[in-house]
């Protein structure tokens, strides 16, 4: 079975889709919980300078917004990709 034929196999496509969903969900959970914990550990510490207390949450929130916007953009692009079924 050729590689292109395997990628069209329904079982293979379902496995790839499930794997991608699990990886994305895992990243969101770990990143979300880790970011939440990290932010509140820094903000609650009275020894932390003010610019770290404001800068760290800004970075984490900014990266989250960027990640989500790129994820949404890629998902929209995958639905309308005209080169999906193009072969060499």
C-alpha positions in Angstrom: 0.0 0.0 0.0 1.4 3.3 -1.1 1.8 6.2 1.5 -0.9 8.3 -0.3 -3.3 5.3 -0.2 -2.7 4.9 3.6 -3.4 8.6 4.2 -6.8 8.2 2.5 -7.7 5.1 4.6 -10.6 6.0 6.9 -9.0 4.2 9.9 -5.8 6.1 9.4 -7.5 9.4 9.0 -9.6 8.8 12.1 -6.4 7.9 14.1 -4.6 11.0 12.9 -7.5 13.2 13.7 -7.9 11.7 17.2 -4.2 12.1 17.8 -4.2 15.7 16.8 -7.2 16.5 19.0 -5.6 14.8 22.0 -2.3 16.6 21.5 -4.0 20.0 21.2 -6.2 19.3 24.2 -3.2 18.2 26.2 -1.3 21.3 25.3 -4.2 23.5 26.1 -4.7 21.9 29.5 -1.0 21.8 30.5 -0.4 25.3 29.2 -3.6 26.7 30.8 -3.1 25.1 34.2 0.7 25.8 34.2 0.1 29.4 33.1 -2.6 30.0 35.7 -0.4 28.5 38.5 2.7 30.4 37.3 0.8 33.7 37.2 -0.7 33.4 40.6 2.5 32.2 42.2 4.3 35.3 40.9 1.5 37.8 41.7 0.9 36.5 45.2 4.6 36.7 46.2 5.2 40.1 48.0 8.9 40.0 47.0 8.2 40.0 43.3 8.8 43.4 41.6 5.8 45.2 40.1 7.0 45.0 36.5 7.3 41.2 36.8 3.8 41.0 38.4 2.3 42.8 35.4 4.6 41.7 32.7 4.4 37.9 33.2 0.6 37.7 33.0 0.7 40.0 29.9 3.1 37.6 28.3 1.1 34.4 29.2 -2.2 36.0 28.1 -0.6 37.4 24.9 0.8 34.0 24.0 -2.5 32.3 24.7 -4.3 34.8 22.4 -1.7 34.3 19.7 -2.0 30.5 20.0 -5.7 30.5 19.8 -5.9 32.9 16.9 -3.3 30.8 14.9 -5.2 27.6 15.8 -8.5 29.1 14.6 -6.9 30.4 11.4 -5.3 27.0 10.6 -8.6 25.2 11.3 -10.4 27.6 8.9 -7.7 27.2 6.3 -7.8 23.4 6.5 -11.5 23.4 5.7 -11.0 25.4 2.5 -7.6 24.1 1.4 -7.9 23.6 -2.4 -4.7 21.6 -2.5 -5.8 18.8 -0.2 -6.5 16.3 -2.9 -3.7 17.4 -5.3 -1.3 14.6 -6.1 2.3 14.7 -7.5 
